[in-house]
Amino acid sequence: MLDLSTSYGFKKEADAPDIKLSGLAASLNSLKLRKRGEDKAFLTIAEIRVKDTDIDLTGKDIAVGELATSKGVLNLIRVKDGTLNVQTLLPPSHMDE
């Protein structure tokens, strides 16, 4: 279940709308993340909360006031080639090449 509250501001500008969220608070219960094609979750979090967060959608800026989790489990598995199961979640950095 997701609970969300925020204040917002909208101002119509000539080139693009100015949209801002302030004082955002959100709580998500029972988050489970798994990789496509796999049955077991690599990350399970009973509750994740964000408070006092401001988001400038036009300026693409986020300021997180507080982030908290409870009862989280990260399931790391070393596969045959020696890498960890979560290493393939993001593309390799240019420094790895």
Residue pairs with C-beta under 8 A, 6 or more apart in sequence:
1 28
1 29
1 30
2 26
2 27
2 28
2 29
3 26
3 27
3 28
4 24
4 25
4 26
4 27
5 23
5 24
5 25
5 26
6 21
6 22
6 23
6 24
6 25
7 21
7 22
7 23
8 19
8 20
8 21
8 22
9 18
9 19
9 20
9 22
10 17
10 18
10 19
11 17
11 18
12 18
16 58
17 58
18 58
19 56
19 57
19 58
20 54
20 55
20 56
20 57
20 58
21 53
21 54
21 55
21 57
22 54
22 55
23 52
23 53
23 54
24 50
24 52
24 53
24 54
24 55
25 49
25 50
25 51
25 52
25 53
26 49
26 50
26 53
27 47
27 48
27 49
27 50
28 47
28 48
28 49
29 46
29 47
30 45
30 46
30 47
31 43
31 44
31 45
31 48
32 41
32 43
32 44
32 45
33 41
33 42
33 43
33 44
34 40
34 41
34 42
35 42
35 85
35 88
35 89
40 75
41 75
42 74
42 75
42 76
42 77
42 85
42 86
43 72
43 73
43 74
43 75
44 72
44 73
44 75
45 69
45 70
45 71
45 72
45 73
46 70
46 71
46 72
47 69
47 70
47 71
48 67
48 68
48 69
49 66
49 67
49 68
49 69
50 64
50 65
50 66
50 67
51 65
51 66
51 68
52 64
52 65
52 66
53 62
53 63
53 64
53 65
54 62
54 63
54 65
55 61
55 62
55 63
56 62
74 86
75 85
76 84
76 85
76 86
77 84
77 85
78 84
78 85
79 85
